[in-house]
Amino acid sequence: MASPPSAGDRRSRGRPQRLPNDASPIASDDYEGNKRLAWLLATNRMLGPKTRTCTRAEFVAMMKDRGIRIDSSRISRWESGLEYISPTLVEAYETVCGLQPAQIGAVRRVLAREGRLLTRSSERNAGSAAPERIDELLDGLESGRIRGDQWIWLADQLRRFQSIYLHRRTWQDLADQLVDELSRSSSIAYLARYEAAAALMKSPQAQPYLSKSVGRYVLDPETQVITPVLQVLSEVREPGASDVVLRLVGASNVKLRRSAAIVAAAMIRRGNLAPDHKDLERQVGRDLLDAPGRPSVVTLDLASRMTDAQFDRLRRSTKDDRVRATLQQARANRELVEPEQARLLADHIGLHAELLCARAAADPDQMLRRLIREALFHVHRSRRHLASALLLASPYAAAIGEVVLRLTSHADERVASPCWSLVGRMTPAISTTELADLVAAETRHELLPRATAALMWVGSDLPETGVEALLRAVHNGSGDAAYAAILTLGLADRQQELAEIAERGPDHLGPLVRWAAARGPVVTEG
């Protein structure tokens, strides 16, 4: 059954907004997705691995070979964000520019799902069903050999019709596999699988099985990585989903509580949860009391979404002047640091990235700088992660990773901390050797958990210097850093090291070690 037209569908009947370079202020929640998608197309055409030396005429010829109706004026309209950009066009750009499947396409789906993109209702039914390909992909689930773009295609096919028959065991196996891969993937690989899960959550047939998989995974007392899977519930506009999240916000388990707060913020953003719920206000108030000096970014995200009355009560109830100032900063500017500091750092990183990529233009890339600023400092987690995905899908990714990695050594922890977080979200574009060396060199107690977590998605490429740093974190017993280190060893499939920790380490780490050893390695594309 087709879903009702989205806000993007309705907007596509009129003229798109014309905001130069997505120029709404950072403090605003508004942005134009078409500008951001257009920027990805333009930068990948001009700086992509296969097209950076091409003339526009050569690019036109290659796109025509892919069946795209194209000329120079159409390129200008697409790449300025003034015209509808179809999924087929995005796939052609990915192929011609030498990108991975879904590298831009997964980001496009996020923008469309958020209602930030010019879309057409015909997108949902684009392409013909291919039963033999569905069979092939379902068979591939058993071996785990199904890429993110294939997950998206399969999900779209399965929700395309009002009724489609699969045996209930097949539905459940599919849902369980998707949830498992969500818990073991990051960056574009995770984004593609999340988009598949978001699509299946809108299918009346698939939703019960996926909901069961999510619930079974999240509520298992042994589960250690919660947020990537629980996040799927934010896609559901049903009282049952919001009730589950609200109950978890007050859970005694710290990991569950933190993950539920992240999902609650996402549900508020999508209109699936009212921001003035008393349980949310009560939990934010408790978190502010438990974190004197500087609230966590999760608390700031949720607090910044409260109603004016709630926010005023929270601010007045806080006795710490620094906490009140931080709350006001997050509310007024939607940033984790002062605006001038955020601007200067984004300009610095953007300039170096352009120089490293040999961008041939006199004017600075303002969209690049805006996305860097959001990826580092936006108070809303959803905006930080979306900006990071856009940067990772761009040809600037490796250059940004190189500069941000160096900035993890910044003397100001308010700069070094978000840099470590961004490094963890952009792992595929970063030198694993340099990353491991800098993690090993990080000695600041407050930053060690973030530094350790930045290695989590390196997987089987984890260098020995990184393994040694992780083992030190475990044996030093430094709380969150030890937790992140064990998970990282599990995702790197370092079974020998985990067995040694289980044998010689503290008893309280035993359940975590067993869970990490059983999870399996990082999901990679290929």
Order of alpha helices (4+ residues) and beta strands (2+ residues): alpha-alpha-alpha-alpha-alpha-alpha-alpha-alpha-alpha-alpha-alpha-alpha-alpha-alpha-alpha-alpha-alpha-alpha-alpha-alpha-alpha-alpha-alpha-alpha-alpha-alpha-alpha-alpha-alpha
